[in-house]
């Protein structure tokens, strides 16, 4: 009998089927400060040091209450420290007024060994999110004997457990949920994407249910520790791009548990990452690289990606290919974006991601590879079809990162990982995509201006802020 079968676990360990009840029972024990504790597991503990200090711009909910096509999506990844397995919580709301055939709320979960889960409901009235901070949730089904109600903010762990039979809530420091799989195709109809069909992995749940409870301590947001940044610059406060993208937490540490079918995964100080998107739909085509679990580097995080986005703020709503690379390490932030340097890439339909970036002081090289059989097909909000299979991800990507000081040619960072997150989406991806980021004018010049929209709004009288401040900022 091995250690897992015997019920022994470590940080990031897994309990086998016989230990399921013990995992679920963990809901019932609490520390004095209200955070869950398990047998020998103190969820409140953390080795991470919070360098971010404040939340990033665009942590709030961006819906403006109009009937325009709109979605917002949130992504949280937790990597088990010992096993290298990862979970990702992926929430989305589309057309929140409930006024279109594709209105709905989705909760997807990526699990170990290419596992996948989805619960979906066309009713949007039970979804809520805070306008000015990271806090969101949805009650799909209330506990028996409890009247279902729409929350407006995070509730205590005890209250959530008593009142919510199926649903979730997520914030900066707390995540909790219990879900039961649904057949999304019955709600939205089948969707055929030849590229994704060729991958031979449909977006169908591999477990009947899942649940989780964990707390998070942020370490890095996005940008220098003293000043958090909008990932796309200050223009993200305007309807300049379609869609928008914000990294909310480049690195944090989490402690708690995941129940995945008949398996329970316990973890302490697990590397955690969070980002979001909002707008009318996902890009027509994109790729993504993420890792904050590098071998021998506990304080190093990489986020990179690129895609084709629309520019509705310009006449004719033209498109542009853009990309960026961001690295946090030892309290420093290295940013490579089209307005401060150059970024180029070569990405295959599946299996190879190569990026290169330069700014005035540094040069960065990123390589990612994935095996043909790796990966999970995920659903993403689309303009006309709603939440349909539209991208493919893996958590077992091989990542190499190198950062060089240009003047001295000295290598500042060189690291690798076998737990990288890699993604391709949209398409079709029939051929390798080789391109260089080319941001259009006048947006490229405007985004360089030293404008802080958040600080500017601080000078607006409180009574006028709801009418002046962009939602979500």
HELIX and SHEET records of a PDB file:
HELIX    1   1 UNK A   17  UNK A   19  5                                   3    
HELIX    2   2 UNK A   20  UNK A   25  1                                   6    
HELIX    3   3 UNK A   26  UNK A   28  5                                   3    
HELIX    4   4 UNK A  157  UNK A  163  1                                   7    
HELIX    5   5 UNK A  184  UNK A  188  1                                   5    
HELIX    6   6 UNK A  194  UNK A  199  1                                   6    
HELIX    7   7 UNK A  234  UNK A  237  5                                   4    
HELIX    8   8 UNK A  443  UNK A  446  1                                   4    
HELIX    9   9 UNK A  453  UNK A  458  1                                   6    
HELIX   10  10 UNK A  462  UNK A  468  1                                   7    
SHEET    1   A 6 UNK A  14  UNK A  15  0                                        
SHEET    2   A 6 UNK A 263  UNK A 279 -1                                        
SHEET    3   A 6 UNK A  71  UNK A  79 -1                                        
SHEET    4   A 6 UNK A  86  UNK A  94 -1                                        
SHEET    5   A 6 UNK A 104  UNK A 111 -1                                        
SHEET    6   A 6 UNK A 115  UNK A 121 -1                                        
SHEET    1   B 8 UNK A  14  UNK A  15  0                                        
SHEET    2   B 8 UNK A 263  UNK A 279 -1                                        
SHEET    3   B 8 UNK A 244  UNK A 260 -1                                        
SHEET    4   B 8 UNK A 209  UNK A 220 -1                                        
SHEET    5   B 8 UNK A 174  UNK A 180 -1                                        
SHEET    6   B 8 UNK A 164  UNK A 171 -1                                        
SHEET    7   B 8 UNK A 135  UNK A 142 -1                                        
SHEET    8   B 8 UNK A 127  UNK A 129 -1                                        
SHEET    1   C 2 UNK A  37  UNK A  38  0                                        
SHEET    2   C 2 UNK A  41  UNK A  42 -1                                        
SHEET    1   D10 UNK A 332  UNK A 337  0                                        
SHEET    2   D10 UNK A 319  UNK A 329 -1                                        
SHEET    3   D10 UNK A 300  UNK A 310 -1                                        
SHEET    4   D10 UNK A 285  UNK A 291 -1                                        
SHEET    5   D10 UNK A 411  UNK A 426 -1                                        
SHEET    6   D10 UNK A 386  UNK A 405 -1                                        
SHEET    7   D10 UNK A 362  UNK A 369 -1                                        
SHEET    8   D10 UNK A 352  UNK A 358 -1                                        
SHEET    9   D10 UNK A 342  UNK A 347 -1                                        
SHEET   10   D10 UNK A 433  UNK A 436 -1                                        
SHEET    1   E 7 UNK A 332  UNK A 337  0                                        
SHEET    2   E 7 UNK A 319  UNK A 329 -1                                        
SHEET    3   E 7 UNK A 300  UNK A 310 -1                                        
SHEET    4   E 7 UNK A 285  UNK A 291 -1                                        
SHEET    5   E 7 UNK A 411  UNK A 426 -1                                        
SHEET    6   E 7 UNK A 386  UNK A 405 -1                                        
SHEET    7   E 7 UNK A 376  UNK A 382 -1                                        
END                                                                             
